[in-house]
Amino acid sequence: HLLNFAHGELITVGAYVTYFCFTRGVPWYWIAPILVVTGVVTSLVIEQLAIDKSAPSKRRSSGD
């Protein structure tokens, strides 16, 4: 198991998205789902770029 210490990055990305949406006049009830999607996408990108690269390969041998 590998711990994810990227909470600061997720909060920062969420803050930038919130600021961008508010300055563009997006209603708050649209910002909440946008932030959920942004958080999921950011988490998946972090996992693919950082966590999967550092984790050992999970390939199984052919049974020989």
GIKA-V541857 format. One record per helix or strand. SS is the DSSP state (@ for helix, = for strand). FROM is the first residue (numbers start at 1). TO is the last residue. Records with the same first field share a line. If there is no record, write none. Layout:
SS: FROM-TO, FROM-TO
This chain:
@: 7-23, 28-54
